[in-house]
Amino acid sequence: MKKYLLLAAVLFTTISFSQTITSKQEEASVEQYELLKKVNQYYPDISLSKSVTNFYADGKIIDSQQDFDLRGTKFSSYKLGIEPGNKKVKFDYTSSEAGHVYGDVTIFNGNALRTTFNEKTNQIDVSLNGKSVYLKKL
């Protein structure tokens, strides 16, 4: 009997915590687009696009990403993600010129703080509003 109760408890717990995650390609919300515009203003290598793929769980956005047509560009891969709350953009791209570059841009008190990791140059760069404030070669 104890085994059946334990099995039932585990089964009901698993069912109650499961979520359905859906994705939908749509136009960026006003808040998402304003974030992207602010980021692109200081960091033009972060592309500006009105199309996003939003991922939903229980009707709330849990992640947003942008997909790009890379034909005719210098990039062999380019990924952007917008975190919920519209305060941070994560980026990851590769080009023959820059190599593999990734990091994020966070909006804090109206300022755009960027942390960049460049594998080709083996550098970490921290920038504030488009100007480097810390650069370290490893």
C-alpha positions as a Markdown table, in Angstrom:
| # | Residue | x | y | z |
|---|---|---|---|---|
| 1 | Met | 0.0 | 0.0 | 0.0 |
| 2 | Lys | 2.8 | 2.4 | 0.9 |
| 3 | Lys | 4.4 | 1.8 | -2.6 |
| 4 | Tyr | 1.1 | 2.7 | -4.3 |
| 5 | Leu | 0.8 | 5.9 | -2.2 |
| 6 | Leu | 4.4 | 6.9 | -3.0 |
| 7 | Leu | 3.9 | 6.2 | -6.7 |
| 8 | Ala | 0.7 | 8.2 | -6.8 |
| 9 | Ala | 2.3 | 11.1 | -4.9 |
| 10 | Val | 5.3 | 11.2 | -7.4 |
| 11 | Leu | 2.9 | 10.9 | -10.4 |
| 12 | Phe | 0.7 | 13.8 | -9.2 |
| 13 | Thr | 3.6 | 15.9 | -8.3 |
| 14 | Thr | 5.2 | 15.4 | -11.7 |
| 15 | Ile | 1.9 | 16.3 | -13.5 |
| 16 | Ser | 1.3 | 19.4 | -11.5 |
| 17 | Phe | 4.7 | 20.8 | -12.2 |
| 18 | Ser | 4.8 | 20.1 | -16.0 |
| 19 | Gln | 4.4 | 23.1 | -18.3 |
| 20 | Thr | 3.5 | 23.5 | -21.9 |
| 21 | Ile | 6.0 | 25.6 | -23.7 |
| 22 | Thr | 5.0 | 27.1 | -27.0 |
| 23 | Ser | 6.8 | 29.4 | -29.5 |
| 24 | Lys | 5.4 | 32.0 | -31.7 |
| 25 | Gln | 7.1 | 34.2 | -34.3 |
| 26 | Glu | 5.7 | 37.7 | -34.0 |
| 27 | Glu | 6.5 | 41.4 | -34.1 |
| 28 | Ala | 8.6 | 42.6 | -31.2 |
| 29 | Ser | 6.6 | 44.3 | -28.4 |
| 30 | Val | 7.1 | 48.0 | -27.9 |
| 31 | Glu | 9.3 | 47.2 | -24.8 |
| 32 | Gln | 11.4 | 44.6 | -26.7 |
| 33 | Tyr | 11.9 | 47.0 | -29.6 |
| 34 | Glu | 12.8 | 49.9 | -27.4 |
| 35 | Leu | 15.5 | 47.7 | -25.7 |
| 36 | Leu | 16.9 | 46.6 | -29.1 |
| 37 | Lys | 17.0 | 50.3 | -30.3 |
| 38 | Lys | 18.8 | 51.4 | -27.2 |
| 39 | Val | 21.3 | 48.6 | -27.5 |
| 40 | Asn | 21.8 | 49.2 | -31.2 |
| 41 | Gln | 22.4 | 52.9 | -30.6 |
| 42 | Tyr | 25.6 | 52.2 | -28.7 |
| 43 | Tyr | 26.5 | 48.8 | -30.2 |
| 44 | Pro | 25.7 | 48.7 | -33.9 |
| 45 | Asp | 27.0 | 45.1 | -34.3 |
| 46 | Ile | 23.8 | 44.1 | -32.4 |
| 47 | Ser | 21.2 | 44.0 | -35.2 |
| 48 | Leu | 17.9 | 45.7 | -35.0 |
| 49 | Ser | 14.9 | 43.7 | -36.1 |
| 50 | Lys | 11.2 | 43.9 | -35.4 |
| 51 | Ser | 10.7 | 40.2 | -35.7 |
| 52 | Val | 11.1 | 37.9 | -32.7 |
| 53 | Thr | 10.3 | 34.4 | -31.7 |
| 54 | Asn | 8.7 | 34.4 | -28.2 |
| 55 | Phe | 8.6 | 31.3 | -26.1 |
| 56 | Tyr | 5.6 | 31.1 | -23.7 |
| 57 | Ala | 4.9 | 29.0 | -20.6 |
| 58 | Asp | 1.5 | 29.3 | -19.0 |
| 59 | Gly | 0.8 | 32.4 | -21.2 |
| 60 | Lys | 3.9 | 34.3 | -20.1 |
| 61 | Ile | 7.0 | 35.0 | -22.1 |
| 62 | Ile | 10.0 | 33.1 | -20.7 |
| 63 | Asp | 12.5 | 33.8 | -23.6 |
| 64 | Ser | 12.7 | 35.7 | -26.8 |
| 65 | Gln | 15.1 | 35.1 | -29.7 |
| 66 | Gln | 15.7 | 36.6 | -33.1 |
| 67 | Asp | 16.6 | 34.7 | -36.2 |
| 68 | Phe | 18.5 | 36.3 | -39.1 |
| 69 | Asp | 19.0 | 35.5 | -42.8 |
| 70 | Leu | 22.8 | 35.5 | -43.0 |
| 71 | Arg | 23.1 | 35.2 | -46.7 |
| 72 | Gly | 25.3 | 38.0 | -48.0 |
| 73 | Thr | 26.6 | 39.0 | -44.6 |
| 74 | Lys | 29.9 | 38.6 | -42.9 |
| 75 | Phe | 28.5 | 36.3 | -40.3 |
| 76 | Ser | 28.5 | 32.5 | -40.4 |
| 77 | Ser | 26.2 | 32.5 | -37.3 |
| 78 | Tyr | 24.3 | 35.2 | -35.4 |
| 79 | Lys | 22.0 | 34.7 | -32.4 |
| 80 | Leu | 20.3 | 37.2 | -30.2 |
| 81 | Gly | 18.1 | 36.6 | -27.2 |
| 82 | Ile | 16.0 | 39.0 | -25.1 |
| 83 | Glu | 15.5 | 38.1 | -21.5 |
| 84 | Pro | 12.1 | 38.5 | -19.8 |
| 85 | Gly | 11.8 | 41.9 | -18.3 |
| 86 | Asn | 13.4 | 43.5 | -21.4 |
| 87 | Lys | 16.6 | 44.6 | -19.5 |
| 88 | Lys | 19.2 | 42.3 | -21.1 |
| 89 | Val | 20.1 | 41.2 | -24.6 |
| 90 | Lys | 22.4 | 38.2 | -25.1 |
| 91 | Phe | 24.4 | 37.8 | -28.3 |
| 92 | Asp | 26.5 | 35.2 | -29.9 |
| 93 | Tyr | 28.0 | 35.5 | -33.4 |
| 94 | Thr | 30.8 | 34.3 | -35.5 |
| 95 | Ser | 32.5 | 36.0 | -38.5 |
| 96 | Ser | 35.8 | 35.5 | -40.2 |
| 97 | Glu | 36.8 | 39.1 | -39.3 |
| 98 | Ala | 35.9 | 39.0 | -35.5 |
| 99 | Gly | 35.9 | 35.3 | -34.8 |
| 100 | His | 33.6 | 33.9 | -32.1 |
| 101 | Val | 32.1 | 36.8 | -30.0 |
| 102 | Tyr | 29.5 | 36.5 | -27.3 |
| 103 | Gly | 28.2 | 38.3 | -24.3 |
| 104 | Asp | 25.4 | 40.5 | -23.2 |
| 105 | Val | 24.2 | 44.1 | -22.9 |
| 106 | Thr | 22.2 | 45.1 | -19.8 |
| 107 | Ile | 20.3 | 48.3 | -19.4 |
| 108 | Phe | 21.0 | 49.6 | -15.9 |
| 109 | Asn | 19.7 | 53.1 | -14.8 |
| 110 | Gly | 19.3 | 54.1 | -18.4 |
| 111 | Asn | 22.9 | 53.0 | -19.3 |
| 112 | Ala | 23.9 | 50.2 | -21.7 |
| 113 | Leu | 26.6 | 48.0 | -20.0 |
| 114 | Arg | 28.1 | 45.4 | -22.4 |
| 115 | Thr | 30.3 | 42.5 | -21.5 |
| 116 | Thr | 32.0 | 40.9 | -24.5 |
| 117 | Phe | 34.1 | 37.8 | -24.8 |
| 118 | Asn | 36.2 | 37.4 | -28.0 |
| 119 | Glu | 37.7 | 34.0 | -28.5 |
| 120 | Lys | 39.8 | 35.0 | -31.5 |
| 121 | Thr | 41.6 | 37.8 | -29.7 |
| 122 | Asn | 41.3 | 36.1 | -26.3 |
| 123 | Gln | 39.9 | 39.3 | -24.8 |
| 124 | Ile | 37.3 | 40.4 | -22.3 |
| 125 | Asp | 35.8 | 43.9 | -22.9 |
| 126 | Val | 33.4 | 45.8 | -20.6 |
| 127 | Ser | 31.8 | 48.9 | -22.2 |
| 128 | Leu | 29.5 | 51.5 | -20.9 |
| 129 | Asn | 27.3 | 53.4 | -23.4 |
| 130 | Gly | 29.6 | 52.3 | -26.3 |
| 131 | Lys | 32.9 | 53.2 | -24.7 |
| 132 | Ser | 35.3 | 50.6 | -23.4 |
| 133 | Val | 35.9 | 50.9 | -19.6 |
| 134 | Tyr | 37.9 | 47.7 | -19.1 |
| 135 | Leu | 39.8 | 45.5 | -21.5 |
| 136 | Lys | 41.8 | 42.4 | -20.5 |
| 137 | Lys | 43.7 | 40.1 | -22.8 |
| 138 | Leu | 44.0 | 36.6 | -21.3 |
